[in-house]
Amino acid sequence: MWKLFTLVVVGYAAFIPHGRADVQVKGFPGSGSAAGQLSFPGADQNRYSVAFTSYLATPTSQAAEAFQPLQWRTRNTNFDDPESSQATEDRSSIPSVVNTQMLNPLTQQADPLAKVSFPGVSVADQERANVRPPNPSLCVGNGFVIELTDLVFKVYDLSGKFLAGPVSVIDFFGSSLDGRFTDAACVFDSADTQRFYITVLNYELQGGLHLSRSQLAIAVSASANPADGFLGPFTVPTMGLDAGAPPLSCSNPYEPYSRQPLPGLEACKSPNTAALPDGCLGAQPAIGIDQFGLWAGLNLYQINSEAVGGKYTAPLLLAVSKRSLLEAKRSQPAYAAFSGWAADASFSLVPAVTQGGSKHATANGGTALVMTSGAAMTQAESPTAVLMAWSISNTSTLMRPGFPRSGLPELSGEVALKSYAFADPSAAGVVVTQPDGGIALDPQDSRLTQVSYYNGMLWTAAATAVLINKQGSPLEGAIWWAIETGFVSGADANSADPVFTARIASQGYVSVMGNHIINPVITPSGASGTVTGILAASLVGPDYHLSPVWTPVNMQLGAGALHTPILAKAALTGPAGDNMAGTLLHGGSAATTDSNGLAWVASEWANKPVDFCQNSQLLPYQTQCANW
């Protein structure tokens, strides 16, 4: 059985021109009826008979051995040339590292460096959701821990005591919304509102094939205590269309609203508007939060086309007014949409989450930060890897009573960062094997999945192909970055606007000899007074079944030794051909920082194989065999 294991650990750059389409922002006033209130189910501790083991130990923030590179194969980029519009990399070059990340045998049975660790959501908790794989999300605040795995969440206290759940996101939002749900996530706004925000992608297909609706559903806790209930659901359209207006006639059920694609999203135009509506599916939402808004980066796919499964079109960034959400007057809050990004260099825009223990960025009327690694869905689509950061200023406009008529946020800067080389594992031919000849796992691309903001610094990580000591087949490893951000005075006297700056202060790799580090995420920890990163991931390969691992990241020394609270004893199982490559899908990791500066992480592990096709307890909800 594949579970999610949650544990606690302690816990000036020039502006770089970068060619892109002109990003345009458009504001949309809230509309619709008043928002209601969602119920919060109580505890149901006896619902499942699943054996778990808990761990308890003491905190630390000390990094272990230094991590020194043998040779960096850096991308060929002329950052001093103002006409340089694109960072480039030789994709035949895979970074080569000296391996120092060997699993410490002393951490295999109990992790003495973890303050507390306990089991999270399991496969049994997902029976109704019927989702593969379980993509985790984690938020911690006011003494509560909420962990989601795509469509299910459970609630704990800070000691790991189970409080409530499993709560089906389908049931949570489904009383007010119909259609399909996926990619649930949560954040806790410790620097401002002291509220939990839960989001999920909600969409509906006509005849099971053609998109008729795509929106982000949002619920906001009524207080800092999630048991007091949630306001919502609120919905924000994610189809890449303007607000439009209802047609004079509703005779065409496929076109309930007359809307046009936003600037730069012309590919979301239906090839046959008489039969199919305009609009793209806004998928794979990445959630962030700043002082004034809840942010979401989405990848748009035109599925009302001849392309089977949909074709990637462009990214879209949404900013939702926190004021509009908290007032709860309308089911559709006031929001702004940023469109027109360069599609080939902006895949998977990830807005930053202000982590606990940090204040929100308040410069320039409020600042939101967004990043991408330029990864793409397939090898054929994959552009040159480039680490990008953007600043969006005047986000305080989101809180004005007259928003968006009273003003809009502005894209105020972008920087192409001087990163070490990183290569897409899926494009590099990495094969993620399991022990004993188990079915190979699906290799990842190098997209960012999470960006953390902590007192002027951005922390993020991505998967990369690596060669250990320049030898053997490429493995999947992790690359992490700690990035200083800020603003400086305009370049000349005629420019009054401050210039956004970003510089990589520290970066490095994490890898294991002969095995793979997958699903990396990183969050800062400031509990000791010195900010240290905590990188969470999963370890798998010929020598290890899928197991949760974490490592402290020191900005001077780099990553330390790996630690694990438990080593898994079973391979992931499932029907052959789980995806088109014949490999098994797997989820990810999650990490967050609480108001005390403690880092919390959640990673996957496999306890024992299970075939849900033979488990009658799960019927009639489970309609497919589970591979996790």
N, C-alpha and C positions, 0 to 999 in steps of 0.2 A: 504494500500500500504506500502510495506517495503522499507524504504529509508536508506541511510547512512548519518549520521549527523556528520559533521566535526566541531571541535572546537579547539581553541588555549588556552593553559594555560601557565603560566609563565615558566610563568615559571621562610706473609712469611710462606709458607707452604711447608712441605716435599713432595718430589716426591712419589706418591702412585703407586706401581706396579698394573697393571690390565691386566688380561689375554685377549689376542686378537690374531687374525691372523695377520701375518705380512702385514702391509699396503705397497703396492707398488705404485710407481708413474711412469708414462710414459708420455713423452712429444710428442706432435704432431705438426709438422710445419703447418702453414697455407697453404691452397691450394685453387684452384678455381679461378674464375674471380674476377675482381675488384668490390668493393662494390659500389652501387649507392647511391641515396639520396631519402629519403622518404618525401613526402609532409606532411604538417601540416594543416589540415582544419581550416578555420576561424570560428569565432563565429557564432552561430545560436541560438540567445536568444529566438526567438519566435516559436521554433519548437514544444514545448510541453506546454500545459496549465496546469501546476502543481502548486498548491498553496504552497508556502514555507513561513516560518517565520524566521527572523534573530534575533540574540541577540548580544548585545554589552555591555561589562562591563570592569572591571579593573583587573590588574594582581595581583597575589599573589604567594608566594612560601611556605607559612606557613602550616605545618602539623597540624592536629586537635588533638583529644585525643590520648593518648597512647594506643597501642594495646598489651595486655598482654595475653600470653598463659595460659590456665588452666593446661594442661598436654600434653606434647609431647610424642607420642609413636614412638620413634626413631627406625630406622632399626637396626638390630643386625649385626654390622660390626666391625671386628677387624682391625682397620686401622694401628695398630702398628705392625702387623704381616706381614713381607715382603713376606710370601708365600700366603697371602690372595689374591685371584685372582678375586673375585667378591663380590661386596656389596650385601647383601641380606636383604629382608624385609618380615615380616609376612603379607601376603596380606589380612588376615582377620582383620587386624588392620587398621582402618580408623582414621585419625587425628581428635582429638576433640579440639575444640577451644571455648573460651569465646567470644560471639558476642558483638562487639562494633560498627559494621558497619551498623547502622540504618540510613535510608535515612533522611536527614535533611529536614523538611517540607519547610524551607525557600528557598530551591533550586528548588522547583518543577515548578515554572513558569518562572523564569529567574535566571541564575546562576551568582551571583555577583563575583565569583572568577575566571571566565573565561574572558580573555582579549577580545576575539572575538569568535563568533560561527556563523556558517552558514550552510545551507543545502548542502549536497553533492550529489553524483550520486544516482538516484532513479530507481525504477523498470521500469519506462517508458523509461529511457535512455538505457535499456538493450534489447529493443524489437528485434533488429537484432541479438544480441548475443545469445539469447535463452539459458541462463545459469542459473542453480540453483545449489547451492546457490551462491550469489555474494561475493566472497572472496576479501576483500579490501586490497589495498596497498596505501601508501602515501609517497610522496617525496616533499621536500620544499627547494628552493634555489634561490638566485638572485632575490627575490621578487615574485617568482611564486610558486603556490601550484598545484601539479598534484595528483589527486585521481583516482585510478583504482578500478574497481570491477570485477575482473576476465577478462572480455573482452571489457570493455568500460572505457574510461577515460575522465575527464573534467579538465579544467585549470582555476585557479582563481588567483587574486592577494592577497596580505597579508591582505587586509581588508575583503576578502570574495567576492569581485566583480567578477562575472562570466566573463571569457575572451573568452573561446573557448570550443567547444564540443557540444554534446557528440561525441567523436571520437571512432569509432568501431575499435578494435584491429584487427579484421578480415580484414577490409578494409585497415588499416594501414600497415599490413604486407602482406596481401593477394594479392596485386598487383604483388608481386615477388615470393610468396610461395603459394602452394596449400595444401590441406589436412585439418586437424582439428587443432583447437587452444584452449588452456585452460591455466589457472593459470598465468595470466599476473601479472607483478610486476614492481616496479620502485625504483631506488635509486638516490640520488644526491650526487656527490662526492665533498663536500664542502672543504675538507682538501687538495685537490690536483688538479684535472683536471677542476673543476667547470663545469661539464657536467651532464646532465640527462641520465641515462641508463634505458631503458625499455626492459623487457624480456618477453617471452611467450613460453610455450611449444607447439611445432608443431609436429604432428604425422600423419601418414597415415595408413589406414587399407585396406588390400586386401579383397574384398568381404565383407567389413564391420566387419570382425572378426579377421583377422590375421595381425600382425604388419609387415609392410614393411619399415617403417621409423619412427624414433623418434629423435628429435633434439631440442635444445634450440635456439630460434631465439632472436637476440639482435639488438636493435637500439640505437644509441648514438647521442645526440643532437650536432649539428654542432657548437654550442656556448653555453654560459650560458643562452641564451634566447631560449626557446623551439620553439618559433615562427619562428626562423631562419632555421628550418628544422632539420632532423635527418639523420645521416649516417647509411647505412645498406640496407637491413637486412643482418646481419652476422649470420651464423649458426654453432653450435657445436654439434656433434653427442652425443646422450645420451642413446645408446643401449648397452653400456658395452662391446664394441668390439674394437679391435685395428684398426689402420688406414687401413690396408689391401692394396689391389691393384686391379684395374679393371681386370676382367677375360679376357682370350683370346677370349672367345666367349660370346656374350650377348643373347644366345638362351634361357636362363632361366630367365624370367622376375622377378622371385621371388628372385634372387640372383645376383643383379647388381654388387656387390663387394664381393671379396673373403676375409672375415674377420674372426678372431677368438676371442673368449671371452678373456677379460683381466684376469690377474691372480686373482684368488679368485672368479671369476664370471663364473665358469664352468656351473652353472645352467642355464645360458643364452644360452646354446647350444640347438639348435632346436632338438626335438625328431625325426624329419623327415626332414632332410636337402634337400631331393629330392623335397619336396613339399613346405616346409616352411623355411624361412631364419633364421639364428642364430640371436640372439639379444633379449634384454629385452626392455620393455617400461620404460623409465626414467620419473617418475611421481612426482608430488607434489614438484616442485623445491622451495628451500629456497635460497634467494639471499643475498650475502654479498659483502663487498668491503674493500680492504686494499690499501696501497699506490701504489701497482704495479699491482694488478689484480682484476678482477671481478670474484666472486666465486659463485658456485651453488652446493647445496647438494640435491641429488635426491634419491628416493626410486625406485629400479628396480623391475619390475614384468615380469615374463615369461608368456606372453599371447599366445604364439605359442605353447601351450601345451594342455593337456586334461582338465586342471583346468578351470572351467567356471569363466570368469571374471579376470583370471590371478592369479598367485601365487607370493607372495612377496619373493624375492630372496636375495637381499643384498643392502646396500647403495653404492652410488658412489659420489665422490666429484670432481668437475671440477674447474680448475683455468684458466681463460682466460686472456691473456696478454692485458693490457690497451693500451700499445704502438701499438700492432697489430690492435686494434680496431680504434684508433685515426688516424693511418696512412691510414686506409681504402683501402689498396691495394688489399685485397682478401676477398671474401665473407666468407671463413672459416678462422677465425683468428688462430694464434698459441695458443695452450692450453696444459694443463697437466691434466691427469686423475689419481686420487688416488683410488685404488681398493684393496680388500682383508680385509676390515674391518670385525670384528666379527658381523655377521648379527643379532645375538640375543641381542646385547647390543648397537647397533649403528643405530637403526631405526630413520629416520628423522634427519640426520646431518644438523645442522644449522650454517653456517658461520656468523661471526659477521659483522655488518655494522658499520663503523666508523661514528658516528653521528656528526652533525654540532657543532662547538665550540670546537672540539677535534682535535688533530693531530693524524695522523696514527701511529701505532706501528712500530717503525723503528729498534728495537734491532735485532741483529743477521742477518743483511742483509735484514731486512724487515720481519714482523711477521703477519701471519693471525691466527685468533683464531676460533675454531669450538667447538660447544657444542651439547649434546643430553641429553634427559631425559630417554632414554631407553624404551619409550612407543612403543606399537605395534598396528597393525591394528585391531586385534580381541582379545577377551579374551583368546581364545585358544593359540594364538601366543604370548600373552603379557609376556615379561620377567620381572624379578624383577626390580622395578624402581630404577634407579641409575643415579645421575647427574654427567656427565662426561664433561671434558674440555680437548681439545688438542691444541698444538701450532704447527704451520708450519713455519719453518724458511727459510731464503734465498729466500724469495719471490721476491727479486730484480732480480733474474734470469729471471723472466717473462718479464722484460723490456729490456733485452739485445738483440741487433740486431740479434744475432745468436741463440736465443732461439728457440727450446729446446736443440739444439746441444751443446750450451755453458754452460749448467748446468740446474738443476731442483730444485724446492723447496723440502724441507725435513721435514718429520714428526719428530719433535724434542722433544716432551714431551706429557704426558697425566696425568691427575689427577682425581681420584675419590673423589668427594667433599662430605663433611660431612653435608648433608642436613637434615632438618626436614623431617618427614615422609610425603609422598604424595601418593595418591592412584588413579588409573585410574577410573574416574566416570562411564564409560561404563561397566567396569568389576565389579564395586561395586554395580551395580543395581540401580544407580540413575535414577529417573524418573523426567524429566524436564517438569513440568506442566505449563499450562497457565490459566489465570482467566476464569471463566464461562464455565469450561469444555472443553476448546479448545484442539485441538489435541496436544499431547505431542511432545516436540522438541527432536531431536536426541542428546543424551548425548555425550560429547566429551571424547576422550582419553587424556592422560597427556603428549602428545608430546609438544615440544617447537615449536613455529612458528616464533619467532623473537628473535635475540640476538643483543644487542647494545653494542658497545665499546665506552668508553668515558674516555680519559686520564688515562689509566691503569686499569679501572674498566669495568667489564661486567655486564650488566643488562638483566635479562630475567624473564619470568613468564610462568606458566602452569596451566591448569585446574586440580583440585583435588577433590575427594570426601571428605566431611567434616561432622562431627557430631557437632551440636551446643550444648554445655554443656553436651555432652555425651547422648543426648536424641533424640528421634524421628528417622525418616528415614534419610538416608544419603542425603545430598544436594550437589550440585555442587558449588564449590568455587574456589578461586585462591590462588596459592602460588607463591611468588616472591623471587628473589635472587639478591643481590648486591655482586659481586665477585671481590676481588683484584687479579690481575695477575702480574707476573714479572719473572725475571730470576736471579738465584744466581750462584756463581762460582761452578765448578764441585765438586763432592763429595770427590775426592781424587786428589793427585798431578798428577796422570796419566791421568786424565780426564780434558781436556782443554775446553770441550764444556760446556757452561752454562746450568743449569737445570731449566726447566720451573716449576714455582710454581703458585698455585692458592688456594685461601682461601675465604670462604664465610664470608664476613664482616658483612652482615646483611641479614635477611630473615624473612618472616612472611606470614600470611594468610589474605585473605579478604573474608568475608562471610556476609550473611544477614539472619536474623532470619526467617525461614520458606520459604525462597525464594532462588533463584539461581543466582550466578555470573558466567557468561559464556563468552567465547572468550577473556580471559585476555591477554594483552600485556603491556609492560612497556618500557619507554624510559627515559633517564636522562634529567634533566633540570638544567642548570647552570646559568640561567639569574640573580639570586639574589646574585651570588658569592659563594653560598653554594650549592653543588650538591644535588638535590632532585629528586627522581623518580616520574614519573607521570604514574599511572596505569590506562589504559582504558579498559572497558569491557562493557557488556550488562547485564541488570538486568531483570529477568523474574521470574514468579512464580504465586502462587495463588493470590497474592496481586498486581502484576504489570504485565502489558503487556510489551513486549520487548522494553526496553528503554535504551538510552545511558547513561553511568555513567563513572565518573573518580574519582580518589582519589590521593592526594599527599602522597608520601612515604618518610618519614624521616628515615635516617639510624640509628638514636638513638631511636626515638619514635615509628617507624613503620608506618603503614598506618593510614591515618586520616579518617575523615567522608567522605561518598560518596556525590558526587555532580552530578546533572543532569541539562542540559539546557532545557529539555522538557520531560514530561512523556507521553508515547504513550497511545492511546485510543482504539486500536484494536488488536485482536489476529492475529497471523500468520495463514493463511488459505491455503488449498490446497487439492488435491485428497488424499484419504486415501492410505496408503501403499507407501508413497513417497520414502521410502527405505525399505529394507527387514524387518526391525523391526516394520514397520508401523508407524514410527514417522517422523516428518518433518525435512528435512535438513535445516540448517541455516549456515550463513557465519561466519565472525569473526570480529576482530577489527584490527586497524593499528595505529602505533605511530611512530613519528620521531622527531628529534630535529634540529632546524635550526642553522645557523652560529652565531646567537646572544644568543644561549642557550635556546631559547623558545621551549617548547614541543608542538607538534601538534598531535591530536588524531582524529580518525574516528571510530564511532561505529554505530551499526544498531538500527533502531527503526521502529515500525509499526504505520502508521498513520491511515489507513483504509483498510479493506479487499478488495481485487479486484480479480475478476475471469476473466483472460485474454481469456478464451474460449468464453466469451460473448462480448469481446471488438474488434469490427471490425477494429478499427483504427490500430491495431497491425498486422493485416493480410496483406500480406501472410507470414510474417517472423516468427511469433510465431506459433510453431507447437505443443506445449504442454501447459497445463494449468499452470499458475504461482502460486506458493504458497507464494509469498513474495511481 
